[in-house]
Every structure is written in C-alpha cells, then in structure tokens.
Amino acid sequence: MQSAKKIICFSAFFALLLVSFFVHSAEREPDLTIAIPMRDGTKLPTDIYLSKENPKDCPVVLVRTPSGKRAFHESFVPLTESGYVVAIQDARNSLDRDGKALPWITDGWGELQDGYDTVEWLSKSPYSNGKVGTMGFSAMGMTQLLMAPTAPESLHAQYVGFAASHMYHHAVYMGGALRKSQVEGWLGCYASDPSVMKFVTQLGEDSLFWQCGDCLSQAHRVNVPALHYGGWYDTFSQGTIDAFLAAQKKGKERAKGKQILVMGPWTHHWPRSLDLGDFKIPSNGAKPPFEISAKRWFDFHLKGKTNEFAEIPPVIYYTMGPFDGSGSVGNEWRTADSWPVPSEPEIYYLGSENSLSKNKQPESSAASFRYDPANPVPTVGGRNLFIESGPKDQRVIEKRNDVIVFTSEPLNEDLEVTGRIFAKIYFETDKKDTDVCVRLMDVYPDGKSILVADGIRRLGTVEGFESGKPVEAEVDLWSTSMIFAKGHRVRISVSSSNFPQFDKNLNNGGNPKAAPEVAFNTVHFGEKTPSHIILPVVK
C-alpha cells in the first residue's frame, strides 16, 4: 500500500516528457544494471540501455533520478534507436537502502559530487565513446542544474525541463511564505519522518543548506550548453528562466551564449496533459514551432551533426492570449535574441471604488478587510504541482469580503505584457505579521476573471514593517507573456491568503505556542501611499 502511494506521488510530481515530445516506446528491460562507485565508496545502481544502432562507440545520455530508475524510463529509452546509450541512475534519496532523508544533497558541488563522478566514470567505461549528455525534467532537471557547476570535462550537453535553479526561492518558499501544498506533497513522497519538514521549514534563507541549492550563484563555473524548457503556469517557471539567464550571461566558454530557452503555455504536467486550467492548451501551443527534441539537441552536441540548432534563436516563447479562442494578436510563438525582451514599465495604480488605472489618485484612501486563518482564501489555479494549476476563473473567490478587487476600464487596444511583474502594495495590519497576496487577472467581456499570475509577500520580511503602520510591500508575481485583448480589462486582487498553495499566516508572529489571531488588514492607495502594479508592456 505504501509503495502504491509513492507511485501515485511520483506520477503527480513528474510530468511525462517524451523524448521527441510525442514518440512512444514499447516496454524494454535494461541490457544490464551496474553499480557506479562514488568518491565516498557508495555505489549507485544504474540501468544501461545499449544502442540498437551500434552497441559500441556511442555517446551516453545520462538521467539521474531520485524517483526510481524505472519510473520514467520509457521517456528516455527511445534514444537507443538513434545511436545513443541511455544510462538511468538511482540518485541517493529517502527511498534508497541508506534511507537518506532528502535527495540532491550529494548531487551538487560540495564535498560529494555524485553527478560529476557518474559522468566521468561513464565517459571512461566500455559503454561510451567518451561523450556524455544529460537530460530529465522536474527533479531530474534539478540534478542536472546541480551537476553543471562541477563542470565535468566529458559533459557536452544538457536538456533540462521544468526545474528549480534555486531550491529556496523556486521550490520551497516564495516571498517568505512556505509553498505548503508543494512541499508537503513532495515530502510525503520522499520523507515520511516529520522531523524533515521541521528541518526544512526552520532553516533561514542564508543557511548553508539553502546555499547548497543555489545553482544561480555557481553559474560562473558552468561550462556546458543546455536547453531549458518550461511553462508559464509551471510551478518552477521562474527557475527555468533564471537558470537560462545565469549560464547564458555568466557561464564559461562552452556555456556562455550557448543556452536555449523555451517557454510554452504549459503547466508542470505537459505534455502528459494538455489541460490548461479551465481551458485546453491552444492547438498551436502544444509543441514549439522548431524541432527541439532531445534527439536533435544531442545529435548536434554529441554527434556533431548540423541541424536547426546551428542557427536556432536562443529564446523561443509563446505569447498567450484569450484562451476562449476570441481574437487578439496573442496565442502565437515568438523568438528573441535575449531575455527579457524589450519592454516599457507601465504602472497601474489602485484607486477608490475598486479602480485600477494609469492615473495616480490624488487623495489618499484605503480599503480594509478581516483575515481569519480559520477561513483562508482558497487557491484557484496558478503555478501549482499537486493541486490544479493553470488559468482558472477567480470569480468564486472575488466575491469574498476578505478579497479586494481593483479593475481597469475596458482596453482600447491589445496590451502585451511580457516579462517579470511586480506589485508594490502599501499594506497595514494590526497584528505581529500577516501576508500580502496579489493575483493578476485578465477579465473577459463576459465577466470571466482568468488568473494570469500570482505572488505573495510575508509582511514580517519587509524592511521597516511595524504593526499598525502602512509599509510598502513588494510582491513578485514572476514572469509571463500575455496579451490582454482589446475590450478585456486588467484586474488585480489583494488578500492575505492563498491556501493551500501557501501556508496560512497565523498573524501571531510565527510563535508556535501562540494561538492564531484574526487580523484587521488595510490596503492604502493614493498620493502618499501609491499602491500599484508594474507591467512590462511590449509596444
């Protein structure tokens, strides 16, 4: 029963990315299983699938996974039909015989470097011609990002999907708030010991533990070309963008300027699922306009074959539009030489009578609400992992009296928002702490209020915060590319909860012995406290 539960967790946690996006392979057993030694003497079991084209003198494609080497092998084995050896390794994790509580601890650039050791061992083995590439998505993408700063000489290419490049900021916390559903769901798969949850949630951002999961700080050591793909509604969307940017700008010779970024209209579960919140992925968004399969990527970098990757743009992204099929200049693929694409910041100010406009309200005003941790505002769509994700209608929560909504007039022309979004909210609470939750919506002419992006900021993490006084809280809503169509309206909502995507702030200053408290919270706007959202608008 327990193993069945874990399989279900794994299925929920990992998207099933097929090697060429939609190519299936019959069940195949590994040709052999070997134990590859690490520098501390630990041996990691690794399934080897030999090339059908030529069993000898082939490049190796390595997948390192904490989910069990047979969990998604059918996604990778088809490469053996194209002249590659595929090696799938059980990384150290809570499921191995050693009972390690968390994966990734030995996968990076620390004292133990399992990724480096595996690559170099395979490159010298009889199963390889000396060239190794890596691939994988989600947790298997994270093992790659952690490996990259160790810069194995034999590592020639990486194919990374839906991965966090900073464990603290992309996977576990956002704006100082715990990503509750994601963390608890994941630890439910990998670590049944409750002390692990306590350990993870009590360590500060600057602790050595989280520094060891900050791949961005090590980008200057990365020396490998990589293709990074993600989705606008993926739980790690900003992690994908940040990983690309860090290696593209700061990497060594073989990495700098040699990264590819692909961002589609996808959740974490693409292409296994083409659902997108209340909609389906637009037909032209189901796959990119270029042939960017793992096979083509490795053909270029591991076999030296000339193909589209010789001239492909470094940035390929999908600009979303109305998901109901109504007209706009959105819902199309675009390319760029760099990221972010050129844009101009447009500020939309919160105002009285629930208004949102580019004109700052001259007089100061405010709107207040009661936030009760016993009755939090529920999560409805967004960038989630274990709960439903994507663009969903927010009207069900906008009717609540603890959600304040600000809406623009209908747009006179299409408005393209492409880039990173920030809100700056002047917020006040009468308690020791609380949260500022901001959601950005596209309001359709028929009234649908479709979620585009959301973010959170724990007020206690804001410099200068004092109970009973307004303070400017910056809320990061991460990045998107969206056309707000002519006749649509822009809307943001402000509340103090988004549960269970984020844990509930109990308003008691984080005191575990204190009872939860009901907070009286206030959003300020006007000349002296100009609460606003900043949209990166492409002209």
LINPEHU-V117780 format. One line per field, one symbol per residue. phi: phi as a letter, one per 20 degrees, with the letter a starting at -180 (. if undefined). A space follows every 50 residues. Layout:
BEGIN
phi: ???
END
This chain:
BEGIN
phi: .fffffffffffedfeeegdmcddcfgbeffaccdefefenfddfceddf fffafdlcfdddcdceeofdfcfffdggfffcnceddddfffafeeffmf fcfmfdeddefdcffgffgffffdefeceodcccbqclgffffffffgff lffeedaccdclcedcgfedddcblndfeggfffffffedbfffffgfff edffgeffgfffdefffdffefbbfbddcbcfdefdgffffffgffffed ffgfdfmcecdccdecefdfegcdfbmecdgggedfbffdfdfggfffgf eddmeebfffcfffccbdefbgeenffaeelbeccbebcffgbcfdedef bflmebbedfffeebaccbeddgfcffffcmoecdedgdofcfeffefef edcddccefgfebgcedcpedcdcdecccedfaadddccdcdefgeogde fdbbbbbfffeefnfcfncfcfdedeemdbbbeefgnececcccbcbbdd gcfffemdmnffeefgcedddcedbogecffacddfeee
END
